[in-house]
Every structure is written in C-alpha cells, then in structure tokens.
Amino acid sequence: MNAIETDHLTKFYGQTRAVHDLSLEINNEIFGLLGPNGSGKTTTVLMLTTLLAPTSGTGSVCGYDILKEGDKVRKKISYVPQEMAVDIKLTGRENVDFFAKLYGVRDRKNRVKEVLEVMELSDRADDRVGTYSGGMRRRLELAQALVHEPEVLFLDEPTIGLDVAARKKIWDHIIALKKNGMTIFVTTHYMDEADHSCDRVGIISKGTLAVVDSPANLKSNLMKDVITARIEGEFHDPNLEGVTFIGKVDDEISFMAENGSEALPLLAHSLSVSGVKVHALSLHEPTLDDVFLQAVGTVEEPGAFDFNRFRLMLRRRK
C-alpha cells in the first residue's frame, strides 16, 4: 500500500480546470510538486488533505479514500499551509499544547516537550511567539504538525520568505523526518531545495503533470550542456543543429546543446548576425531550473509547452 495514491484526480472551479488527470504513487519519500503560480499545486494538496473535494478521479492517503473516509485520512496526516498558523500571543509551548489537545494526544505534556526539543525550540518554548523569528515560527508549525505523530506530512511552500540559514534548518528537519519513516509531500518554488532534498519531483503546469522522476534523472535526461545568454533585442530561435531552445525569462534565453563548447561560438555568432545584442554567455551542466523551464515554457508565455513532446524527448534520451 502506498502512502499516497491518486488516479486521474481532477478539479474544476466552474469552467476553469485547476488539476487535470493527476495520477501518482508516493511512499516513504520526500516528494516535491513543482510548478508556477496557478499551476494546481495547492489545489492538489487541498484535495489530498480532504479540504477540497475533487471533481472526478480518486485519491487515497494511508489506504483511506480522501472523499469517502476523510475522518480516517485526517487522523493519519498533518498539513502546514503557506500562511503562518501560529498564535503570536501565546508561547511556543501553549501553541503546541493546543494542537495536542485537539488531537487528543496522550501524555500531552511529555509529547509537547519532545517535539519542541526535536524542533530545537526548548530554550524559547515559554516565550511568546510574537518574539520569534520567521524561521522559528515555521519550526513551531512543524512541532504543531508532528505532535500527534502523523504518517504523512503535507507542506505547502514551507520555506517561503525565510533566509538561507532558516531554509536549511527547516530542510534538515524535513530530511530527518523522512529518515524516520515519514512520507512527505511538499510544494516549493525553490529549485535548489527540490534538487538537493527531494527523492522525486513532479512538474505541473496548468493542472497537468508533465513528468515525474528523481532530480538526477530529470537533469541527465536533458542534453549534456545548457547555454544561457543575456540579450537585448527581439529574439528568434536560430535553429542550429544540435541546439534546442529551452525558454526565455526576462532578458535571459536558454538552450540545450549536445556539445556546448562547440555550440557556444556558433550560437553567439547566430544571435549577433540576427541583430540581437549579447551581453553575456554561460555554459553549464543541466540544473533542475533548466528542467523546470523546459517543462513550463517561458514566463512570458506560461504553459506554451507541449507535454507530449517533452515526455517523448525524455524517453528518447534514456
């Protein structure tokens, strides 16, 4: 039995399709769902946590149907939303104890103490949360979510707005939870986090899942090298052999190349003769940012990507 399963899960808001035909199997891993704003990430989480009913399709968490057995699902999970969900007028200990009461946790005092220790908040447990930093408040939310010992943890943008050090500390705790057997479903805009910390990622755009695999496999399935150019002027794809346009973000364009060192001067020349002013060129191995850009298209034209073509391209390069 998988911790999370979906089969053709779909959600419409009126005539707007938010999630389409989503099929996933997730178990004892950190699974990252990536996508631009409005792609269907939060809607997916809300359906899996029983807070939103799907329009069609099915889903289960810990073997329980998300639509028919919502009460049983909710006993097995915890959900930390994007917005901070702590009471700044209470102490850290009081916040966690409140959640322990809601969940009917036995030996509440010791369990609250335990999760505060795990989240490295013991020394500030009796201070008002209004005095906590953003990173501490996020760790307190994790303590609240863990107090009843859930089997599956859903995290929606858990590190948004935090500094680098706070982000790293949050992910250290997430990874430790997974090592202890917990299944974690996370959404994030930070590609570096997903690349370094997720066992697998799914990339979604306009509600449609483009691809699911480990970050390493997704990167290796692209061409060998990536060329990025910072330009000025109207850009047209030079259509060079062995060079594939990935996408454009602001004044930067990216290409995949079978042989980057050979393609770099050819691409620079082609762009220059077309009237485009090239301010900088760089060559690097594929990153998850490149995979993401290939999957969702450009910022100026979101969703302009042909998902079937992308899947076919990945299969051919395995």
VENTA-V856098 format. One record per helix or strand of 2 or more residues. SS is the DSSP state (H for helix, E for strand). FROM is the first residue (numbers start at 1). TO is the last residue. If there is no record, write none. Layout:
# VENTA-V856098
SS_FROM_TO, SS_FROM_TO
This chain:
# VENTA-V856098
E_4_13, E_16_26, E_30_34, H_41_48, E_56_61, E_64_65, H_70_76, E_77_80, H_92_103, H_108_118, H_122_124, H_129_131, H_134_146, E_152_156, H_164_179, E_183_187, H_191_197, E_200_205, E_208_213, H_215_220, E_225_232, E_243_249, E_252_257, H_260_273, E_277_285, H_288_296, H_307_316
